[in-house]
Amino acid sequence: MTSSFPASFADPLPSSTTRQARIPLVVFSHLRWGFVFQRPQHLLSRLARDFDVFFIEEPVFHEGAARFQRARQQGGVDVLTPFTNVRSGGFNDEQVALMKPLVADLLMERGIVEPLVWLYTPMALPLVADLEPRAVIYDCMDELASFKFAPAELLQREDALMELADVVFTGGPSLYQARKDRHPNIHCLPSAVDAAHFAPCNLDGDALESTVAAELHRGMGHPRLGFFGVIDERLDIALIEALADARPDWQIVMAGPVVKIDASTLPHRPNLHWIGMQRYEALPHLLAQWDVCLLPFALNEATRFISPTKTLEYLAGGKPAVSTPIHDVISLYGSAVRIGATVGEFVEAIELTLGQSVAERAAWRAAAQSLVDNCTWDGTAARIAALLGAYVRHGSAEAIVVDQPPLGAAPVIVPAVEAPTPMAAAILASVEPRTAVS
């Protein structure tokens, strides 16, 4: 079988003769690595210290034969983007049929057998059967079925994944409560923070990001209210518009990509600034420009289970936050975040925050720092590694991970099992054939 990787990405990797053999971790994600830097990137870049991580994204359309494009990320994660001639997106059945040989090719070239398999979307479940996984992990970070344009069969796929997964993680307490009775080995692992990245004391005023942030805010008065994140159906756009109208002396800065909604429908006011997607490295410098941070989420099906990662990032950056009454924000961060359910309450919460006395701000800082100190990505990744230890120990790493040759060379392959394992048979039975769920 020929290489699935273009030659430009075929950089040599260390072989098992120069490094300790490690367990492979194959990940299927509906989120792209190069999109907003969030939970998958934080966790997997840390787990890559102990595992060989292969992050497989949703396909991208292109004319020609199906292939993988590979990019080695800082930290050691191999990101694989499938390019296929199927126009429909996601891990649908047409795409899966083209991706299966690509994944098989990847396993052969890398000598991957019995990997840990990690899913962020149940839609990728049909790709798992051929991997003969030693364990299947489901990191349920969102209620994907409630999102705009969710596939009709997603609920059925998730039911099957919950049955087959060895361990399930949830991205917050709301998701945990909704699923805790559906799996015997489920763990609530809320969003965390890279505190050092956002700490104001670590900002480099001479950095390019600092210069860009200052330029983006040039001419804006204070107070400045800021938001960073994806701008989609989860945001209460009407609240943002009403906030701008209620206090035209407040500058509102909205940073992030516009997804699944028409950008032309976003409101425009002299004090409302849509500055587009910003790099993760730039976010602390944006925070330095703001006085109060916003969590202006709508209360709808898409936000019923969200646990916004940005909450702790705001707090780690030394900035107070005001939120609509999102369950996980209240239950996890209520000691340091003000809540406003209506436009009037939201405005009042911001006014109270801006008017804090020195003593009140000191008390807030202590509460915020306590939350930040107890919710780090390093701590969450360490807990995950410990939970995965049982599946790593069931076989010797040396017996599982074999020599990893440069791409294009003949790999050393452990003989494959000819008959489907019970896991593979169960996966195939659970998703093929299927009936769409409306």
N, C-alpha and C positions, 0 to 999 in steps of 0.2 A: 504494500500500500504506500502511495507516495505521500510526501510531507504535506500537511495541511497549512503550514506556515510559509509565508513569503520569505525569500532569502534575506531581505533587509531586517527581519526580526530574528534571524537564526543566530543570536549571540551565544557563545559557548557558556555552559553552566557547569558548576563544579560537579564532579562525579563522586560516587560513593567511596572512591579510593582516597579522596581528599577531604571528605566531610563525614560526619556521623550520619548513618542512615536514619531517615525520618519518615514519619507516616504522611502520606499524601492526603490533602483535604480538598475535595472537588466541590465547588460552590456554583449553584445556579441562581441568578439574580435577575429580577425585573428592573432593577435600578442599575444605571451605568456607573462604572467606577469614576469616570470623569465628570459626572454630574455633581450635584450638591454633596459635599463631603459630610457624611453622616454615619449612622450606626454601622453599616456594613464595612465601610472603610476603616473606621476606628477599631472595630473588633478584629477584623481579618489581618490588618497590618500588624497588630500585636500578636495574634496567633501564628503569624508567619515566622516568628522567632523559634517556634517549636515544631511547626508543620510546614510541608511544602504545599502552598496554597495556590490553587488554580481557579480563578474567578471567571466563570462563563456567563457572558451577558446575553441579552436578547439579540436576535439577528438584525442585521442591517441589509437593506436591499441593494443589490448591484447586479448588473448583467454579467453572465459568465458562470463558471463552475463554482460550486460552494467551496468555501475555504475559511480558515481561521486567520485572523490577524492577531498577532500576539504583541503585547507590550509589557515589559518588566517594570513594575512600579517600585519606587523607593520603599524599602522595607522588605522587598522580596516577593511580593504578590505578582503572579503571572496573570495578566488580564487577557482573556481570549474573546474576541468579538467575531461572531459568525457573520459571514457575508454570503447571502443566498439570492437567488433570482425569484423569490416569493415576495410579493408586495405586502401581504398582510403581516402585521407585526406580532410580537409576542411569541410565546412558546405554544403556538397552535399546532394542530395535527400535521399540516403541510410542512411547517418549519421543522417539527420534530423528526419527520421522515428524512429530511436533508441533514439534520444535525447529528443523527445517530452515527453515521460513518465518520463524521468529523471527530466526534467524541471517542469513537473506537480507535481512530488513528492517533489521537492524543495519548490514549492509554498505552498503545503499542510503542510509540516513540519515547515516551517517558518511563516505560517499564512499570506502569502503575497497576497494581493489583490490590484488591480489597481496600479501597480508600475509605476514609470517612466522607460521607456525602452530606452537604449542607444546602438546604433550600430556603430561599426567601420568598418563593412563589410556588404554590401548589401546581401551577400550570406546567412546571418542568418535571413533574413526577414520572411521566412515561420515559424520560431519559435515564432514570435511575436504574432500571432493571438490568441493563447490560453492564453496569459497573460492578456488580457483585459486591456491594458495600459491606464493610464490617459493621457499620452503624449509619443510620440516617438521622440527621439533625434538622429540625424545623425551627427556624428563628422567625417567629410570627411578630413582626414589628408593626404591622398595620392590619386593619380590617379591610383587606383589598376588595372584597365583594361589594363594599359600600361606595367604592370610588367610581368616579365618572368613567364610562366606557369599559367597565369590568366585564370580562368574558362570562357568558352565560353558564359555562360548565365549571367555573371556579369553585363554587360551593361543593360540588360533588368531588372535585379533585382534592379539596381540603379535607373532606370527610375521610377519603382514602388515605391521605397523608397522615392524618391524626391516628389512624389505625396502625399504620406501618412504621411510623417514626419511633426511634428508640428513646429520644429525648426531645422535649419541646421547650423553647424559651419564648417568653412574651416580652414585648417592649414596654409594658406598663401594667399597673394593677387592674385597669378596666379590662384589658384583653385577658389577663390571668383569670379574673372572676368569670368571664364568659366561657373559658375553656378548661378550667381546673378540674371539672368532673368528666372531661372527655379523654384524659390521658393520665396514666399512673406516674409518669416521670416528667412533670411539667414544672418549670421554674420561672418566677417573675424576676426579670432582669431589666429594670427600667433604664431609660437613657441616662448616660453619664456625661462626663466632661473631661477634656484635656485642660486642666486648670492652668498649667504653665503656659500654654499657648495663648490664653486670654488674659492672663494676669497683667494689669497695667504696668507693673514694675519691670516687665520684660520687653516692653515696647521699644523699638529702635526708631527714634525720631528721624533718623537719616535714611531709613529704608524707603524703597520706591513706593511700597504700599502706603506709607505714611504721607508721602507727597501726593499720591493720587487721592487719598481720602480727604486731605485738606483742600485739594482742588475741587473735588465734587461738592464740597460744602462752602466754597468761596462765595461770599456775599450773603449767606444765610444768617439770619439773626438767631437769637435764643429766646425761649427754650426750643430745643430740637428733640423730636420724638422719632425713634427709629425702629425699623423691623428688618430682619434679614431672614430669608427662607424662600421656599417655593410659593409663588403667587398663583393659586388655583382655586377650585371650588370650595376649599376649606376656609378661605378667608371671608370675613364679613365686609365686602366691599362697600356696602351701604353705610356701615358704621364708620369706615375710614373717611368716606365722603362727608358724612355728618360731622365728624370730628373736625375736619378741615374747615367746614362752614361755621361751626360753633365757635371756634377760636382761631380766627385768621392770623393772629399774632404768633401762633405756634407753627413751627416748621415740621412737617411730617415727611420722613425719608423712608422710602420703601425699596429695599435692595433684594433682588432675586429674579430668577427667570419666570416668565409667564407661561403656564402650562395648562392645557385643556380648557382654557377660557380665551375669549377673543380680546386681545390686548387693546383693540380700538374701543372697547366698551368701558375701559378703566376711566374713572373720573379724573378731571384735570382742574386744578386750582393753583393760584399763584404760590400757595404755601404747601402744595403737595408735590413731592418729587419722586418719580419712578426712575431709579438709577441703574436698573438691570442687574444681571447676575454678576456677583463679585467672587473672587477667589477666596478659598478658605483662609489663606495667609493674610488676606486683607481685612477679615472680619474684626479682629481686635482693634485695628486702626479706625474702622468705622465706629465702633463702640466709643472710642476715645472722643469722637466728635459729638456724641449724643448726651442728652441729660436724662431721658427716661426711655426705656425700651417697651415695645408693644407686642402683645400676643392677641391680635384682634380677630380671633377665630369665630366663624359662624357656629351656631348650635344646630347641627344637622347630622344626618346619618354618617357622613364622611368624617365628622369630628367626634363621634360618640366615643371612640376608643383611642383617640390620639394621645400621645405623651410627648410633647414637643421637646426635642433635643436642645433647641435654642434657649430654653428657660435657664438651664444651668450655665450655658455659655454667657448669657447676659449677666448673671450673678457673678460668675468668675471674672468678668470684665469690670466688676465694680459698679454696675449700673442697676438701679431699681427697675422693676418691671410691673406693668399693669396688664391684666388679662381679662378676657371674658370668662364666664364660669365653666371652664373645661374641667371635667372630673379629675383627671390625673394631675393637672396643675394645682388644683385645690388640695388634693390628698397628699401629694408629694412635696409641694413647695409653698403651701398656704402660709407658712410662717414668714415668708420673705417676699411674697407677691400680692399686690392689691388686686381686688376683683371688682369689675363693673359689668352688670348684666345689660343695662340699657345705655343709650347714648349719654344721658344725664349722669348716670352712675360712673360711666367710664371717664367722662370729663372730670367729675369730682375726684375720682381716684387719682388721676394725673395731677390735679391741683394740690391734693394732700401730699402727694409724693414730692412735688416741686417745693412745697412749703415746709418740708421737714426741718425741725430744729437740729442743731449740732448733736444734741443728745439722742434725738430720734434717729438721725442718720447713723450714729455710732451703734445703736441697738440693732438697726437693720443690717449693718455690715457684719455684726457678729452672727446674726441668724443666717444670713446668706453664706458666710464663709463656712459655717457648720454644715450646711447642705452640700456645698462644693467639696469639702474635705471628705465627705462620706459617700460620694458618688463619682468615682473616677473610672475612666475606661481601663486603666491598668488593673484596677481591682476587679472589674467585671470580667475582663479577659482571663485573669488568673482563676477566677471561680469557674469559668467555662472550661479552661484547660483541666482543672481538677475533676470536673464532671465527666469530661471525655476520657479521663485516665483509664476508666474501667474498660473502655472499648479499645484503647491502645494496648493495654496489657494482655488482651486475650490472645495475642500472637506476638511473636518477636518482631521488632522493627526490621532487624537484619534479614529475617526470613520473608518479609513482605516487600520492602523497598529494595529494588535491585539497582545495579549500576545505571547511571543516567548519562548516556553518551551525548555528544553534540548532535544537534538536529541533522538528520540525513544519514547518520551512521547507523549501522545495524544494532538495534537495542538488544539487551539481554532480557529475555522474557521468561517469566515463570509460567509453566504450562497451565493453560486455562482449563477450567472445569467444563466439560462438554454439556452436561445436563444442567438445566436451570436450577438455581438454588431455590429453596422455599421462599426466600425474600423476593427473588425475581419473579417467580410464578405468581406470588400474591400481588405484586405491583401490576403485572400484566392483566391479571384477572380483575383488578379493581378499576382499571381505567380503559380497558378495551373489551367489548364495546362499551360505549357510554351513552347516556341520555342527557341532553342539555337541560339544565335547570334554569328556569326563568326567574 
